[in-house]
Amino acid sequence: MPFKFEKLIVWQKSLDLATIVDEISKKFPKEELYVLSSQIKRAADSISLNIAEGSTGQTNPEFKRFLGIALRSDVEVVGCIHLAKRRNIISNDDFEKIYKACEEILVMINALKKSLD
């Protein structure tokens, strides 16, 4: 693997999350296509993209800044699934699956940020 970020487990987990979100969002009603469905997919994709962008050729402080953006995107996904659950768009199982993945990624991003100090 030629890029540093490809070796990061947190990046790999964020790809898994984006795939899960993509699959679940396909079940959203059509009226959510350009609203919540789009928002949750962009937030989930943003996690891996910011980890990748920040890791390559950046200083540790710059990488930490990108990790902070990835972390906020992770939390945004959690906010989106709460809205989706309240609107009866996703099941409890789908909510839990995404929530647990986001929680795991949050812990991993924070650990990676601390390792850069």
C-alpha positions in Angstrom: 0.0 0.0 0.0 1.7 3.2 -1.1 -0.3 5.7 1.0 0.2 6.0 4.7 -3.5 6.2 5.5 -4.3 2.9 3.9 -2.6 1.2 6.7 -4.6 3.0 9.4 -7.3 0.7 10.9 -9.4 3.8 11.7 -9.4 4.7 8.0 -10.4 1.1 7.1 -13.2 1.2 9.7 -14.4 4.5 8.3 -14.7 3.0 4.9 -16.8 0.2 6.4 -19.1 2.7 8.1 -19.5 4.6 4.8 -20.5 1.4 3.1 -23.1 0.6 5.9 -24.5 4.1 5.7 -24.7 3.9 1.9 -26.7 0.6 2.0 -29.0 1.7 4.8 -29.7 5.2 3.2 -30.9 3.4 0.0 -34.0 2.4 2.1 -34.8 6.1 3.0 -38.0 7.5 1.5 -37.7 9.5 -1.7 -38.6 12.8 0.1 -35.3 12.4 2.1 -33.1 11.8 -1.0 -31.8 15.4 -1.0 -32.1 16.0 2.7 -31.2 13.4 5.4 -30.0 10.7 3.0 -27.6 13.0 1.3 -26.4 14.6 4.6 -25.6 11.3 6.3 -23.8 9.9 3.2 -21.7 13.0 2.9 -20.9 13.0 6.6 -19.9 9.3 6.6 -17.7 9.8 3.5 -16.1 12.8 5.0 -14.6 10.7 7.8 -12.4 8.6 5.6 -11.6 11.4 3.2 -10.4 13.7 6.0 -8.2 11.0 7.5 -6.7 10.3 4.1 -6.1 14.0 3.2 -4.6 14.8 6.6 -2.3 11.9 6.8 -0.3 12.4 3.6 2.5 14.9 3.6 1.2 16.9 6.5 2.7 17.9 9.8 1.4 16.3 13.0 -0.6 19.5 13.9 -2.1 19.6 10.4 -3.0 15.9 10.6 -4.6 16.5 14.0 -6.7 19.3 12.4 -8.0 16.9 9.7 -8.7 14.3 12.4 -10.7 16.8 14.2 -12.8 17.4 11.1 -13.2 13.6 10.7 -14.3 13.4 14.3 -17.0 16.0 13.8 -18.2 14.2 10.7 -18.5 11.0 12.8 -20.6 12.8 15.4 -22.7 14.3 12.5 -23.5 10.8 11.4 -24.7 10.0 14.9 -26.9 13.1 14.8 -28.3 12.0 11.5 -29.3 8.6 12.7 -31.1 10.1 15.7 -33.1 12.1 13.3 -33.7 9.1 11.1 -34.9 7.1 14.1 -37.3 9.8 15.2 -38.7 10.0 11.8 -39.1 6.2 11.7 -36.8 5.9 8.7 -34.4 3.4 10.2 -34.8 0.4 12.4 -33.4 0.0 15.9 -31.0 -2.6 14.5 -29.7 -0.2 11.8 -29.4 2.6 14.4 -27.4 0.4 16.7 -25.1 -0.9 13.9 -24.2 2.6 12.8 -24.0 4.0 16.4 -21.6 1.3 17.5 -19.4 1.9 14.4 -19.4 5.6 15.0 -18.5 5.1 18.7 -15.6 2.8 17.8 -14.3 5.3 15.2 -14.6 8.2 17.7 -12.3 6.3 20.2 -9.8 5.4 17.4 -9.6 9.0 16.1 -9.0 10.3 19.6 -6.3 7.7 20.3 -4.6 8.6 17.0 -4.8 12.3 17.8 -3.1 11.6 21.2 -0.4 9.6 19.6 0.6 12.6 17.5 1.5 14.7 20.5 
